[in-house]
Amino acid sequence: MSKPYSFVPFLDYKPYNEDGNLEGIIKLKIKVLTPVHISSGKIDEHNGKIYKNF
């Protein structure tokens, strides 16, 4: 049975400076063409069922 989803790879990146001391927020909007689920990678259990958070 094939999975109804695929993974989107991220591009390689380099830090802005050598020190890595910069912080900030980049606001953006993403428009998807198909349904998307973004997982946190954490798993919870509730009432004997296992859930992935997003």
Secondary structure in CASP SS format (residue, H / E / C, confidence):
PFRMAT SS
TARGET T0000
AUTHOR 0000-0000-0000
METHOD secondary structure of the structure
MODEL  1
M C 1.00
S C 1.00
K C 1.00
P C 1.00
Y C 1.00
S C 1.00
F C 1.00
V C 1.00
P C 1.00
F C 1.00
L C 1.00
D C 1.00
Y C 1.00
K C 1.00
P C 1.00
Y C 1.00
N C 1.00
E C 1.00
D C 1.00
G C 1.00
N C 1.00
L C 1.00
E C 1.00
G C 1.00
I C 1.00
I C 1.00
K C 1.00
L C 1.00
K C 1.00
I C 1.00
K C 1.00
V C 1.00
L C 1.00
T C 1.00
P C 1.00
V C 1.00
H C 1.00
I C 1.00
S C 1.00
S C 1.00
G C 1.00
K C 1.00
I E 1.00
D E 1.00
E E 1.00
H E 1.00
N C 1.00
G C 1.00
K E 1.00
I E 1.00
Y E 1.00
K E 1.00
N C 1.00
F C 1.00
END
